[in-house]
Amino acid sequence: MPVTGGVKYYVKESNSGAYVGADIGLYFLSASSGGASGSTTRFGFAPVLGYRVNKFDFSFRYNAVTDFSYVGLRAAYVFPGK
């Protein structure tokens, strides 16, 4: 389970268009097999490239975590508010 926080910077105007960002945090991992179990904590960093269109936000990130890494794609709906 990841516990992360991050920042987002819009290239042109606030809350619209292209943005770059980064997330940093801890990944809590656990596994069990044949009665044996274990857990560990890993540090992670993820640079982000994204684009927001009206109420939709799309992003690509490369999650670099100690011992393993992966890419992520995200499509999100932005609820009205601040």
ROSE-4610 file (N, C-alpha, C; in Angstrom, 1 decimal, always signed):
// ROSE-4610
residu = [M/M/M/P/P/P/V/V/V/T/T/T/G/G/G/G/G/G/V/V/V/K/K/K/Y/Y/Y/Y/Y/Y/V/V/V/K/K/K/E/E/E/S/S/S/N/N/N/S/S/S/G/G/G/A/A/A/Y/Y/Y/V/V/V/G/G/G/A/A/A/D/D/D/I/I/I/G/G/G/L/L/L/Y/Y/Y/F/F/F/L/L/L/S/S/S/A/A/A/S/S/S/S/S/S/G/G/G/G/G/G/A/A/A/S/S/S/G/G/G/S/S/S/T/T/T/T/T/T/R/R/R/F/F/F/G/G/G/F/F/F/A/A/A/P/P/P/V/V/V/L/L/L/G/G/G/Y/Y/Y/R/R/R/V/V/V/N/N/N/K/K/K/F/F/F/D/D/D/F/F/F/S/S/S/F/F/F/R/R/R/Y/Y/Y/N/N/N/A/A/A/V/V/V/T/T/T/D/D/D/F/F/F/S/S/S/Y/Y/Y/V/V/V/G/G/G/L/L/L/R/R/R/A/A/A/A/A/A/Y/Y/Y/V/V/V/F/F/F/P/P/P/G/G/G/K/K/K]
num = [1/1/1/2/2/2/3/3/3/4/4/4/5/5/5/6/6/6/7/7/7/8/8/8/9/9/9/10/10/10/11/11/11/12/12/12/13/13/13/14/14/14/15/15/15/16/16/16/17/17/17/18/18/18/19/19/19/20/20/20/21/21/21/22/22/22/23/23/23/24/24/24/25/25/25/26/26/26/27/27/27/28/28/28/29/29/29/30/30/30/31/31/31/32/32/32/33/33/33/34/34/34/35/35/35/36/36/36/37/37/37/38/38/38/39/39/39/40/40/40/41/41/41/42/42/42/43/43/43/44/44/44/45/45/45/46/46/46/47/47/47/48/48/48/49/49/49/50/50/50/51/51/51/52/52/52/53/53/53/54/54/54/55/55/55/56/56/56/57/57/57/58/58/58/59/59/59/60/60/60/61/61/61/62/62/62/63/63/63/64/64/64/65/65/65/66/66/66/67/67/67/68/68/68/69/69/69/70/70/70/71/71/71/72/72/72/73/73/73/74/74/74/75/75/75/76/76/76/77/77/77/78/78/78/79/79/79/80/80/80/81/81/81/82/82/82]
x = [+0.8/+0.0/+0.9/+0.8/+1.6/+1.0/+1.8/+1.4/+2.3/+1.8/+2.6/+2.0/+2.8/+2.3/+3.1/+2.6/+3.3/+2.9/+3.5/+3.2/+2.9/+2.2/+1.8/+2.0/+2.6/+2.9/+2.3/+1.3/+0.8/+1.7/+1.9/+2.8/+2.3/+1.0/+0.5/-0.4/-1.5/-2.4/-2.9/-3.3/-3.6/-4.8/-4.7/-5.8/-6.2/-5.4/-5.8/-4.6/-4.7/-3.6/-2.6/-1.4/-0.3/+0.3/+0.8/+1.5/+2.6/+3.5/+4.5/+4.4/+4.8/+4.7/+5.6/+5.6/+6.3/+5.6/+5.7/+5.2/+6.4/+6.3/+7.4/+6.7/+7.2/+6.5/+7.0/+6.3/+6.6/+5.7/+6.2/+5.4/+5.5/+4.4/+4.3/+3.9/+4.8/+4.6/+4.5/+3.6/+3.5/+3.2/+3.6/+3.4/+3.3/+2.6/+2.6/+2.6/+3.2/+3.3/+3.6/+2.7/+2.9/+3.0/+2.3/+2.3/+3.3/+4.3/+5.3/+4.8/+5.1/+4.7/+5.8/+5.7/+6.7/+6.2/+6.8/+6.5/+7.7/+7.7/+8.8/+8.3/+9.1/+8.8/+9.8/+9.4/+10.3/+10.0/+11.1/+11.0/+10.6/+9.8/+9.5/+9.4/+9.7/+9.6/+9.0/+8.1/+7.4/+7.3/+8.1/+7.9/+6.6/+5.9/+4.6/+4.5/+3.9/+3.5/+2.0/+1.3/-0.1/-0.8/-2.1/-2.8/-4.3/-4.8/-6.1/-7.0/-8.1/-9.1/-10.4/-10.9/-12.1/-12.2/-13.0/-13.2/-12.4/-11.6/-10.8/-9.3/-8.7/-7.2/-6.6/-5.6/-4.9/-3.4/-2.8/-1.4/-0.6/+0.7/+1.6/+2.7/+3.0/+4.1/+5.0/+6.2/+7.2/+7.5/+7.0/+7.2/+8.5/+9.4/+10.7/+10.8/+10.6/+10.6/+11.8/+12.4/+13.5/+13.2/+14.0/+13.8/+12.9/+12.0/+11.1/+10.6/+10.2/+9.7/+8.6/+7.7/+6.6/+6.1/+5.3/+4.7/+3.2/+2.7/+1.2/+0.6/-0.6/-1.5/-2.7/-3.2/-4.3/-5.3/-6.6/-7.6/-8.5/-8.8/-9.6/-10.6/-11.7/-12.7/-12.5/-12.5/-12.3/-13.6/-14.0/-15.3/-15.3/-16.4/-16.5/-16.1/-15.5/-15.0/-14.0/-13.1/-12.1/-11.2]
y = [-1.2/+0.0/+1.2/+2.1/+3.3/+4.4/+5.2/+6.4/+7.5/+8.3/+9.3/+10.7/+11.7/+13.0/+13.7/+14.7/+15.3/+16.7/+17.2/+18.6/+18.5/+19.5/+19.6/+21.1/+21.3/+22.6/+22.7/+23.6/+23.8/+24.7/+24.4/+25.1/+26.4/+26.6/+27.9/+28.5/+28.0/+28.6/+27.6/+28.1/+27.3/+26.4/+25.1/+24.1/+23.9/+24.1/+23.8/+23.5/+22.6/+22.3/+21.4/+21.5/+20.6/+20.9/+19.9/+20.0/+19.0/+19.3/+18.4/+18.2/+17.2/+17.0/+15.9/+15.6/+14.5/+14.1/+12.8/+12.2/+11.5/+11.5/+10.9/+10.2/+9.1/+8.5/+7.1/+6.4/+5.0/+4.0/+2.8/+1.7/+0.6/+0.2/-0.8/-2.1/-3.1/-4.4/-5.5/-6.4/-7.6/-8.8/-10.0/-11.2/-12.4/-13.4/-14.7/-15.8/-16.9/-18.1/-19.3/-20.3/-21.6/-21.4/-20.5/-20.3/-19.3/-18.9/-17.9/-16.6/-15.5/-14.2/-13.2/-12.0/-11.0/-9.7/-8.6/-7.3/-6.4/-5.4/-4.5/-3.1/-2.1/-0.8/-0.3/+0.3/+0.8/+2.3/+3.0/+4.4/+4.5/+5.5/+5.6/+7.1/+7.3/+8.6/+8.4/+9.3/+9.2/+10.6/+10.8/+12.0/+11.8/+12.9/+12.9/+13.9/+13.5/+14.3/+14.2/+15.3/+15.2/+16.3/+16.2/+17.2/+17.2/+18.4/+18.5/+19.2/+18.6/+19.2/+19.3/+20.5/+20.7/+20.0/+19.0/+18.2/+16.9/+16.7/+15.4/+15.6/+14.8/+14.9/+13.5/+13.6/+12.4/+12.6/+11.5/+11.6/+10.3/+10.4/+9.3/+9.5/+8.4/+8.5/+7.3/+7.5/+6.4/+6.2/+5.2/+4.9/+4.2/+4.9/+4.2/+3.9/+2.7/+2.2/+1.3/+1.4/+0.6/-0.9/-1.6/-3.0/-3.2/-2.3/-2.5/-1.1/-1.1/+0.1/-0.2/+0.7/+0.4/+1.7/+1.7/+2.9/+2.9/+4.1/+4.2/+5.2/+4.9/+5.8/+6.0/+7.3/+7.7/+8.5/+8.2/+9.1/+9.4/+10.7/+11.0/+12.1/+12.1/+13.1/+14.1/+15.4/+16.4/+16.9/+16.6/+17.1/+18.6/+19.3/+20.7/+21.1/+22.3/+22.7/+23.9/+23.9/+25.0/+25.0]
z = [+0.0/+0.0/+0.0/-1.0/-1.0/-0.2/+0.4/+1.1/+0.5/-0.3/-1.1/-1.0/-1.4/-1.5/-2.6/-3.2/-4.3/-4.7/-5.7/-6.2/-7.7/-8.2/-9.6/-10.0/-11.2/-11.7/-13.1/-13.3/-14.6/-15.4/-16.7/-17.6/-17.9/-18.3/-18.7/-17.7/-17.4/-16.5/-15.4/-14.3/-13.1/-13.4/-13.1/-13.2/-14.6/-15.6/-17.0/-17.9/-18.8/-19.8/-19.2/-19.8/-19.5/-18.1/-17.4/-16.2/-16.0/-15.1/-14.6/-13.1/-12.6/-11.1/-10.6/-9.3/-8.7/-7.5/-7.2/-6.0/-5.3/-4.0/-3.2/-2.0/-1.5/-0.4/-0.1/+0.7/+1.2/+0.7/+0.4/-0.1/+1.0/+1.5/+2.6/+1.8/+1.8/+1.1/+2.1/+1.8/+2.6/+1.7/+2.1/+1.3/+2.2/+1.7/+2.5/+1.5/+1.9/+1.1/+1.9/+1.8/+2.6/+4.1/+4.7/+6.1/+6.5/+5.7/+6.0/+5.5/+6.2/+5.8/+6.2/+5.5/+5.8/+5.3/+5.8/+5.3/+5.3/+4.5/+4.3/+3.9/+4.0/+3.6/+2.6/+1.5/+0.5/+0.2/-0.2/-0.6/-2.1/-2.5/-3.9/-4.4/-5.7/-6.3/-7.7/-8.1/-9.3/-10.0/-11.1/-11.9/-12.7/-12.9/-13.6/-14.7/-15.9/-17.0/-17.1/-17.3/-17.4/-18.2/-18.4/-19.1/-18.6/-18.3/-17.8/-18.9/-19.2/-20.2/-19.5/-19.3/-18.6/-17.2/-17.1/-15.9/-15.9/-16.9/-17.0/-16.9/-16.2/-15.9/-16.3/-17.2/-17.7/-17.3/-16.9/-16.5/-16.8/-16.9/-17.1/-16.0/-15.4/-14.3/-14.4/-14.0/-13.8/-12.4/-11.8/-10.3/-10.1/-9.5/-9.2/-7.7/-7.4/-6.0/-5.8/-4.6/-4.3/-4.6/-5.3/-5.7/-6.9/-7.2/-8.4/-8.9/-10.2/-10.8/-11.7/-12.0/-12.9/-13.5/-14.6/-15.2/-14.8/-14.8/-14.5/-15.4/-15.8/-16.6/-15.8/-15.8/-15.0/-15.8/-15.7/-16.2/-15.0/-14.8/-13.6/-14.0/-13.2/-13.3/-12.2/-12.4/-11.4/-11.0/-9.7/-9.2/-9.0/-9.2/-9.0/-7.6/-7.5/-6.1/-6.3/-5.4/-5.3/-6.5]
